[in-house]
Amino acid sequence: FPVTIASNSYTVTTTVNGGKLIVDGSLASGSTTVVGSGGLLGGSGKVGALNLQRGATLTPGNSPGLLTASSAVWGAGATYEWQLGNLTGVAGTDWDLFRVTGTLDMSALNSANKFNLTLVSDGSFDLSSGYEWTFAQAANFTGLSNSSAGTNITNLFQIATQGMGVGANPANVKVLVGSTTSDGFDQSE
């Protein structure tokens, strides 16, 4: 069963294994949340440091929405279930956005040890025109050999779709380093 947290000021480590933690308020900025195998972190709130380990799932927002962390580590084998509610609009409102106010560490990822990105929609969208969406933003990050805007980092991701009508592991979906002004990563279709 899910545990929902409104707001809390404790600064201990919270570990989520085999359950759901929904944060719709905030955890103290000095806290650490570790999501392990079978664990899920979701909600539209704020957490401190976040560590997503192999088998963990991240689902920002509440169909869709925004989840913020002070720092984050993306481990190989962890999954980000990214939900698209509207082709155009605003990140964090019309599609999920994971925002990191500090550093997003992607150093555990490479072409053999990938981060899972599952794109979820109701399948009613025509994606033939091509679109770009920011699905993650960070003030800075580590672990990329090239962080220049436009750099293709698709090889760090295992991409799957649910209800998008573009097939499993679609070749036309790419993950690019976003513009330096938005400090984000863009998912392009």
N, C-alpha and C positions, 0 to 999 in steps of 0.2 A: 504494500500500500504506500502511496506517496506521503511524504512529510512536507508540509508547507511552512515556510518561515516568513513572517512578516518583517520584523526588524529585530536585530540583536546586536549587542555591543561586545560579546565575548571574543577573545583573540586566541582561541585554541584551534587545533586542527580538526576538521570534520572530514571523516572518511565515509564515502558512499560506495558500498559493495552490494550488488544484488537488490537494489531498491531505487526509489526515486526521491530526489530532493528538489522541491520547487521553491525558488527564492523570488518572492514578489515584493519584498521589502529590501533590506540590506543586512549583510553581515559586516562586522567591523573590518575596516581596511587592513588591519594587522592580522586578520584571520587567514587560515589556509584551508582550502577545500580540495581534497584528493578524491577523484572519482575513479574507482577501479573497475575491474571486470564485472559486467552485469549491472553496474551503477548508471544512473541517469541524473543529469543536472539540467533543470529547465527553469522557466519563469522569466519575469520582466524586471528583476531586481539587480542588485549589485553584490558582488562577492569580493573578497580580498584576492590573495594569490590562488590561482587555480591550476591544478595538475591533472590533466586527462591521461590516464594510463590505458594500455591495451585492453580492449573490450568495453571501455567507457563510452557513454553517449552524451552529447551536448545537444540540447534543443532549446535555443533561445526563445524567449517570449511566450505568449499564450495564443498561438495560432494567428498569424505570426507575431513577432515582437522583437524586443531588444533585451539582451543580457549583457551586463558590464562587469569586467574583472579588473583589478588593479595590476595584475600581471598574469601570464598564462604560459603553460608548457603543453604543447601538443605532442603526445606520444604516438609512435607508430601503432597502428591497429585500433586507435580510438576512432570514434565516429561523430561527425557533425551532421545532424539531420536538419537540413536547411529547407525551410518551407516558403513557397511562393504563393502569395494570395492575389497578386495583381501584377501584370506585366510592367506597368509604369507606376510611378508614385515615389514613395519615400522609404528608404531603408529603415528597418526597425518598426515600420507600420504596415507596409504592403508586402514585405518579405523580411525574413529573419536577418538580424544583424548581431554579431558578437563583437563587442567593443572592448579593447584593452587600453586602459589609460596609461599603462607603462609598457613593459616589454612583452612581446609574444615570442616565445622561444620555439623554433621549429628545427633545432639542431639534431633531433632524433630521427628526422625524416630524410629518406633518400629513395632512389628508384626501386630498391629492394624492400624497404621498410616504409610503407606509405600510410598516410592519414586517410581515413574513409570519409568521403563527402557524398551524402545521399541527398539528392534533390527531390523534394516532395511537392506535388501540386494535385489539384483535382482533375487534371488532364484536359481541361477545356480550352487551353491556350494554344494559339497558333504561333509556334516559335520559328517559323520559316524566315522571318524578316531579320532575325538576329537581334539579340539584346545583351546588355551588360548590367550586372547587379553587383553592388558591393555587399559581400557577405561577412567580411571580417575587417576590422580596423584596429590599428595599434599605433601608439605614439612612436614606438621603435620596435625592432625585432632583431633576433639573432638566428643564425643557422642557415641563411641563404647565401650561396656563393655569389649571386648577383641580385641586388635589390633595386636595380634601376626600374623606373616606371616602364611598363610594357613587357617586362621579362616574363616568359612563359615558364611557369613552375608546375605545370600539369603533371609532370613525372613524379611529383611528391604525393599525388592523390590517387586513390582508387575511387573512381566516380561511378555512382549508380543512380538510377532514377526510379521514382515511384509515381505513376500517374502523369508523367510528362509526355508520353507518347513519342519519345525519341530513342527508345530501346535501352537495353542495359549497357553500361559503359560507353555511352555515345562518343564517337570520335570528334564530333563537332563542338563538344563542350570543353572549354579551356579555362584554366586558372591562370590569371595574369597578376603580376604585381601592379597595384593601382598607382594613381598619380601621387607624386610627392606632396601635393597640397592636401590630399585627403588621407594620406598614410594608411591606405587600405589595400585589400586584395580584391580584385574584380573577377567575378565568374562571368565568362562570356559564352554565349551560345551562338 
